[in-house]
């Protein structure tokens, strides 16, 4: 579903990165507590709703 618009990468570049094929790559591991607000904003602002949070 990703269309590589880059909203997620602009909000949390340490978690999201657009790969070579214009598909978002997501960092492995848990999100640091101080980055959670930015990651949630990236998920909420994804124009294709391609991102989900898993608790």
C-alpha positions, 0 to 999 in steps of 0.5 A: 500500500505504500506509495513512498510519499515520505511523510513517515520518514520526515517525521521519524527518520530514525525509524522509517526510511524509503528504500531503493524501490521506494518502499518504506523500510522500518527499523527493527526493535521497539520504539524508544519512549521519546520517539513514540509521539513522532512514530504515532504521528507518522502512522496517523498521517500516512496518506495510504494508511499503510502503517499500523502500530502493534502493542 
